[in-house]
């Protein structure tokens, strides 16, 4: 394993380096969980912080809740065009996706796939999700250690993705792999032991494209499905998308990652949070009706996607700083969710928190996560069924975390199930 993936490696403490030298884009900060102290210092001393030099170039960090909302909802001054990550898009492998577009292109493409997660479809999905959750939980070993990430977090979200895409069931783990490849940091050792280099990433994503092109061709005429591919293939505004393969691939990546990584890591992160805060687990056992509120607190606490990037379209002032046209502006959701000026006791995990849904994990404005209700539903049903079966899902040892500044991921977490007494 490389040094970059060694969780025993540490960076200097947040208060041990000059403020102007702080670079919160380093993935090692997140893998070693040092990012909290770095963001705490920025929120206190320099809420809109300029990093003049990083692996990705110069960028601004926006670290407080209200400033993040101000950027996220100001589509006139801040653009999502080309990329939502700190680094610029690869000019040799551009994959346009609607989350990295501005109006009107964004709205047209997002509207095409939204029916898949509309309330009427969610009502149909609820029974499916519960059946699958029960099957997964009933298949788990009790009283012995196993990897919760693989057996539960990945399996449940991958089954959900397969449903949303109407994807061949026997190949569903391909979706997991493509999601991992799409979000992997350069030279990162993945959970299966592979190292994702650029050539491999491109090859596997082209495999993804080819697979979905075959699905598209089977659904482009007289098909009445409500899955993502059918909706894109039959909507007048998007039915020509397959003729622009890289554009099609970009939206595939967006929908796969959006439907996989976020929920997967909230499922794992919620179990970990309850183990780290046993008094909250006691509250849950005493009152399972608190689960919907707890789900929102888990999503805030985990913040599955740590940041989104915008590009300034004009000179603009934010937090007393002068941001120039063309500057990278990074909204750190992972920091905004710990802003004690907006969220009381923000550094505490409280499953009975008032206004628990008041967080920035889903973003704001036109890019607010369109699948937020599906994510919440999966977590809610999962915890309802867990509480019917187990006294505790006990975490054994330290979890393994992703080497990433974007996906706040847990790659492996050993647990042991204790049955109800």
Secondary structure, DSSP 8 states (H G I E B T S, - for coil): --GGG-TT-----GGGS-GGG--TT-HHHHHTT-HHHHHHHHHHH-SEEEE---TT--EEEE-SHHHHHHHHT-TTTEE-SS-SSSS---TTS----GGG--TTHHHHHHHHHHGGGSHHHHHHHHHHHHHHHHHHHHTS-SSS-EEHIIIIIIHHHHHHHHHHHT--GGGTHHHHHHHHHHH--TT-B-TTS-B--HHHHHHHHHHHHHHHHHHHHTTSSS----SHHHHHHHSTTTTTGGGSHHHHHHHHHHHHHHHHHHHHHHHHHHHHHHHH-HHHHHHHHH-GGGHHHHHHHHHHHH-SB-EEEEEESS-EEETTEEE-TT-EEEEEHHHHTT-TTTSTTTTS--TT-TTTT--STT--GGGS-TTHHHHHHHHHHHHHHHHHHEEEEEE-S--EE-S-SSB--EEE-EEEEEE--
